[in-house]
């Protein structure tokens, strides 16, 4: 069989912690999952990543994998003598003929776990939802290629339709567990779990930080200088916001409770970030007024420069 370097597949060192391995898998799975990725050869890359993670996340399988030694990727090899007896609890008569590295651990594990049954594999999938979906909640209908054991204990991937309800208030980076929605068990083992790694799609107006939302608020020079009441969009509909006189660009005006809902407690806030904009073209009269204001005003926008000279 040909050796597969699982650590290289996940981009981690052989000394990586379980948490580092999990984080690497989530990052790569979100990038290469064939249901959402536009990367070339995403499906093959995702299969490689998932195969590596299924082995390295399990302490016993990782120990058995490490006992195989470190070899160049793709090198032909056979497991060391007594590897199966030491790490699988088998009788030492396991045949490695015609065994592909990809199913070595699943086939080997099926023999060692046959008496008590093997739990189904957990499965993680990245999903993207809109900020509107995060605000109101949504139901996703996913068509997945789920890992399952066949009758011989080998892991195969079969089509699996899953309907997942995401409650209002989902945030970027949230991990949602769906118990019993993962791969089927072997020999009476329990069904695995499905985990959804949620990310929010880029929005033309809003930026999300946790449950808080940010929106740029364009203001004309006179609205910023004199103050004004303006309409601001929120996921629940436009609301009126009072802009204080003397507002500068970058000032954050808070609309309490207008962000994303929380499962428990008050909703997040929406912050309107002032952005002073000027006309791209001026009429003759507008130019005269701006020139007149420039002559009459004693305002020095760069007075702080003088303090450093």
C-alpha positions in Angstrom: 0.0 0.0 0.0 1.0 3.6 -0.4 1.7 5.8 2.6 -0.5 8.9 3.3 1.0 11.7 5.4 -2.1 12.7 7.4 -0.2 15.5 9.3 0.8 17.1 6.0 -2.7 16.8 4.7 -3.9 19.0 7.6 -0.9 21.2 7.5 0.1 20.5 11.2 3.2 19.2 12.9 3.3 15.6 14.1 3.5 17.1 17.7 0.2 19.0 17.1 -2.4 19.0 19.9 -5.9 17.6 19.4 -7.2 21.2 19.4 -4.7 22.3 16.8 -5.7 19.3 14.6 -9.4 20.1 15.0 -8.9 23.8 14.1 -6.8 22.9 11.0 -9.5 20.5 9.9 -12.3 23.0 10.3 -10.4 25.7 8.4 -9.6 23.4 5.5 -13.0 21.7 5.5 -14.6 25.1 5.1 -12.3 25.9 2.2 -12.5 22.6 0.3 -16.0 21.2 1.0 -17.4 20.3 -2.4 -20.8 21.6 -1.5 -19.5 25.1 -1.3 -15.9 25.3 -2.6 -14.9 26.7 -5.9 -11.3 25.5 -5.5 -10.0 23.1 -8.2 -10.1 19.4 -7.2 -12.0 20.4 -4.0 -13.7 17.0 -3.7 -10.5 15.1 -3.8 -8.8 17.5 -1.4 -11.7 17.4 1.0 -11.7 13.6 1.0 -8.0 13.6 1.9 -8.6 16.1 4.7 -11.6 14.2 6.1 -9.6 10.9 6.0 -6.7 12.4 7.9 -8.9 14.0 10.5 -11.0 10.8 11.2 -7.7 9.0 12.1 -5.8 11.8 14.0 -8.8 12.9 16.1 -9.0 9.5 17.7 -6.2 9.0 20.3 -6.0 5.2 19.7 -6.0 5.5 15.9 -3.5 8.3 16.1 -1.2 6.1 18.2 -1.5 3.3 15.7 -0.9 5.6 12.8 2.2 7.1 14.5 3.5 3.5 15.0 3.7 3.1 11.2 6.6 5.6 11.2 7.1 8.6 9.0 7.6 8.1 5.3 7.5 10.1 2.1 4.0 10.7 0.8 3.0 7.9 -1.7 5.8 5.6 -0.8 5.0 1.9 -1.0 5.3 0.2 2.4 3.9 -2.5 4.7 3.1 -2.0 8.4 5.9 -3.2 10.8 5.7 -6.7 12.3 3.1 -7.2 15.0 1.6 -3.8 14.3 -1.9 -5.2 14.1 -1.5 -7.3 17.3 -0.1 -4.3 19.3 -2.5 -1.6 18.2 -5.7 -3.4 17.1 -6.1 -6.2 19.6 -6.2 -8.7 16.7 -4.8 -12.1 16.3 -1.9 -11.1 14.2 -3.3 -12.9 11.1 -4.7 -9.8 9.5 -3.9 -9.7 5.7 -2.7 -6.4 4.3 -2.9 -7.6 0.7 -5.1 -5.4 -1.5 -5.8 -3.0 1.4 -5.8 0.6 0.5 -4.3 3.0 3.1 -7.6 5.0 3.0 -9.6 2.1 4.6 -6.8 0.5 6.7 -7.9 2.0 9.9 -11.7 1.5 9.3 -11.2 -2.1 8.3 -8.7 -2.7 11.1 -11.0 -1.0 13.6 -14.0 -3.1 12.6 -12.1 -6.3 13.6 -11.0 -4.9 17.0 -14.4 -3.4 17.7 -16.7 -6.1 16.3 -17.7 -7.5 19.7 -19.0 -4.3 21.1 -19.9 -2.5 17.9 -18.4 0.7 16.5 -20.1 4.1 16.7 -20.8 5.9 13.5 -18.4 8.6 12.4 -19.0 12.2 13.3 -19.1 14.5 10.3 -18.5 18.2 9.9 -19.6 20.4 7.1 -19.2 24.2 6.5 -22.4 26.1 5.7 -22.8 29.7 4.7 -25.9 31.7 5.7 -27.0 35.3 5.1 -27.2 37.8 7.8 -31.0 37.9 7.2 -31.1 34.1 7.8 -29.0 34.6 11.0 -31.5 37.3 12.1 -34.7 35.3 11.4 -33.5 31.7 11.5 -33.6 29.4 8.6 -33.9 25.7 7.6 -31.2 24.2 5.4 -31.6 21.2 3.2 -28.2 19.6 2.7 -27.2 16.9 0.3 -24.1 15.4 1.7 -21.7 12.5 1.1 -21.8 10.9 4.5 -19.2 8.4 5.8 -20.8 5.1 6.8 -19.7 1.5 7.5 -20.7 -1.2 5.0 -21.4 -4.8 6.0 -17.7 -5.6 6.1 -16.8 -2.7 8.4 -15.2 -0.6 5.7 -16.0 3.1 5.5 -17.8 4.2 2.4 -19.4 7.5 1.5 -23.1 7.5 0.6 -25.6 10.3 -0.3 -27.5 11.6 2.7 -30.1 14.3 2.8 -30.2 16.3 6.0 -32.7 19.0 7.0 -31.2 21.3 9.6 -32.9 24.1 11.5 -30.8 27.1 12.5 -32.4 29.2 15.2 -32.3 33.0 15.1 -29.1 34.5 16.3 -26.5 32.2 14.7 -23.1 34.0 14.5 -19.9 33.6 12.4 -17.8 30.8 13.6 -20.6 29.0 15.5 -20.5 25.2 15.6 -23.9 23.6 15.6 -24.3 20.0 16.7 -27.0 17.8 15.3 -27.1 14.6 17.4 -27.7 11.4 15.5 -27.4 13.0 12.1 -23.9 11.7 11.3 -22.7 8.3 9.9 -24.4 5.1 10.8 -22.7 2.8 13.3 -21.4 -0.7 12.7 -22.6 -3.9 14.4 -25.1 -2.0 16.6 -22.9 1.0 17.3 -24.6 4.4 17.9 -25.2 6.8 15.0 -22.6 9.6 14.8 -23.3 13.4 15.0 -23.3 16.0 12.4 -21.6 19.4 13.1 -22.3 22.5 11.1 -19.6 25.1 11.0 -21.5 28.3 10.4 -20.1 31.3 8.5 -21.9 34.4 7.4 -21.9 35.5 3.8 -20.5 38.9 3.0 -23.3 41.5 3.0 -23.6 44.6 0.9 -24.5 46.7 4.0 -23.8 44.9 7.3 -20.6 43.6 9.0 -21.1 41.2 11.9 -19.0 40.9 15.0 -20.6 38.3 17.2 -24.2 39.5 17.7 -23.4 43.1 16.9 -23.8 44.6 13.4 -22.0 47.5 11.8 -23.3 49.6 8.9 -21.6 52.6 7.2 -23.8 55.7 7.4 -23.1 58.3 4.7 -23.7 61.8 5.8 -23.5 65.1 3.9 -21.2 67.8 5.4 -24.1 69.8 6.6 -25.9 66.8 8.2 -22.7 66.1 10.1 -22.1 69.7 11.1 -25.7 70.7 12.0 -27.1 67.3 13.1 -30.0 65.5 11.5 -32.5 62.7 11.7 -31.8 60.0 9.2 -33.2 56.6 8.3 -30.9 53.7 9.0 -31.5 50.2 7.6 -31.6 47.3 10.1 -32.5 43.6 9.6 -35.9 44.3 11.1 -36.6 47.4 8.9 -35.5 51.0 8.7 -35.4 53.1 11.9 -34.9 56.8 12.6 -31.6 57.8 14.1 -30.7 61.2 15.5 -27.2 62.3 14.3 -25.7 64.8 16.8 -24.3 68.1 15.6 -20.6 68.0 15.0 -20.4 64.3 14.1 -17.1 63.3 12.5 -16.3 60.4 10.2 -15.7 57.2 12.1 -18.0 58.0 15.0 -20.2 55.0 16.0 -23.8 55.8 16.7 -25.4 52.9 18.6 -28.9 51.5 18.1 -29.4 49.2 21.1 -30.9 45.8 20.5 -31.0 46.2 16.7 -28.3 43.6 16.0 -28.6 39.8 15.9 -30.8 38.1 18.5 -29.3 36.0 21.2 -30.8 32.7 22.3 -30.9 34.0 25.8 -30.7 37.7 26.9 -30.8 40.9 24.9 -30.1 41.1 21.2 -26.8 42.6 20.0 -26.5 46.2 18.9 -26.3 47.9 15.6 -23.6 50.6 15.1 -24.0 53.1 12.4 -20.5 54.3 11.5 -20.5 57.9 10.2 -18.9 58.5 6.8 -18.9 62.1 5.7 -19.3 62.3 1.9 -19.1 65.2 -0.4 -20.7 65.8 -3.9 -18.5 64.4 -6.7 -19.5 67.4 -8.8 -20.5 70.9 -7.7 -22.9 73.4 -9.4 -21.6 76.9 -9.7 -23.8 78.0 -6.8 -22.6 75.1 -4.6 -19.0 76.0 -5.3 -19.6 79.6 -4.3 -21.2 78.6 -1.0 -18.3 76.2 -0.2 -15.8 79.0 -1.0 -17.7 81.4 1.1 -17.8 78.9 4.0 -14.1 78.3 3.7 -13.4 82.1 4.0 -15.8 82.7 6.9 -15.0 79.6 9.0 -12.3 79.6 11.6 -12.3 75.8 11.8 -8.8 74.3 11.4 -9.1 70.6 10.4 -5.4 70.0 10.8 -4.5 72.0 13.9 -3.1 69.0 15.6 -0.3 68.8 13.0 1.2 72.0 14.5 1.5 70.3 17.9 4.1 67.9 16.5 6.3 70.4 14.7 
